[in-house]
Amino acid sequence: MSLLTNFKSLTLSTPFLHAPINHTPAPNAPTPTRPNYLPPIRAMRSLQGRVITTTNDKTVNVEVTRLAPHPKYKRRVRKKKKFQAHDPENQFQVGDIVQLEKCKPISKKKTFLAIPVPKRNVSKKQQDIGIPLESQTNPDQAA
């Protein structure tokens, strides 16, 4: 009998299945907090696409193309999606490349602001360094 009374008097430090119903954590237990070193997750804050429609006032329709893996074949395929974006000055034409920045909702479907992206194939001006290059000198002057 003493063995049975000793067994009943035992208490576990961690309750498993038969924990008391009114078990509450200690009030001085630290609450789980988010670590400071992790940056906040900001998905789809900035996208880049091509303007496909400019018929509406202060609104452009932008097609964003991204590469996503195919669910079965795991090959990367192009996925296209259309977004409505705010163009306050009606500055964009069809075919322009724009950057879409997330902003507060402007209307039911417009939550992006269209920002111009500088063109890639613009030739840079030649910087004058003050020293003439061999290709810039006249062959008559060298002789």
ABEGO torsion letter per residue (X at the ends): XAAAAAAAABBBABBBAABBAABBBBAABBBBBBBAABBBBBBGABBBBBBABAABBGBBBBBBBBBBBBAAAGBBBBBBBBBBBBBAAGABBBGBBBBBBBBBBABAABABBBBBBBBAABBBBBBBAGBBBAAABBAAAAX
